[in-house]
Amino acid sequence: MAIGKKRSLSIYDKWFGPLVAPALILFALVIILPFIVGILNSFVVWRGSYYFNPVTRTRAASPIEAFVGFANYKAAFQDVRFTRSLWYTVRFTLIAVLILNVVSLCLALLVTRITDTLAGVFRTIFFLPNMLGGLALGYIFQFVFQIIFTDLLFGPEGIIHIEAMRYMTQDSTKALFAIALLYTWQSAGYMMLIYITGLNAIPKDFYEAASIDGSSPWHTFWKITVPMLMPSFTIVFFMTLSGSFKLLDQNVALTNGDFNTRMIAFQILRTVQDTNPPDYGKAQAQAVIFFVIIAVISLTQVYLTKKKELEA
């Protein structure tokens, strides 16, 4: 037995490098290298296809001549559209993370309470929206909010007249909830599967002991289910936080950034269109700021939820 184990380990060590090397090379070329180049370009005047010398007002012979230090970062924070989109994204993230986690956890609790056959059917139904692209969903929900909500359901001649539910995509505050509803409908099924995995990993003996002790369902949920679900909370909160900040397709299709509804990813995309000539250096500086914000928030969230896991 020992000889067999040594042989398998030697084969594993022998082929590990050659098998992993293509993936590592591809990752370096597609992710790491462009990331480093992007950071460098955030410190120069870059027009997309050439570097620009801000002193001589001509094309630069090298990136060194186009170096402007932190001027692009200063310009980014002085841009009202960038700061407004950043604050708008933060507001959206707070709403979306709350709604998405509550809905996905409720779906997981419901699915785990029904029979195995029906559970598989409902899991599939709830997961299907995640298979649709963000642009397609954006145009679908644009029809829902502009026609069904505005005219058929909540209009003066609709089922019930609720003015606050009309023209959801034509008001910056309403659009926050409109995009959050879209994002929840798309992602709740995927997050539900993560919560279901966590719920199935909780030993049934805990619930039996709580039932014998006379614990109420609400008390059992907070004292057993929530603490034991902390690993799932860590994953879902990380994915929803980062996903909310990076939302782009849905914002483009649903509102196109009109009525002050640009989110930060869309703002970075539009920066080169709003500037003439296109200022790719400034856009890249915004992207670096965007990355730092996501990294800090995500790492802080993972640290706090991991700490809760240890306490549980």
Order of alpha helices (4+ residues) and beta strands (2+ residues): alpha-alpha-beta-beta-alpha-alpha-alpha-alpha-alpha-alpha-alpha-alpha-alpha-alpha-alpha
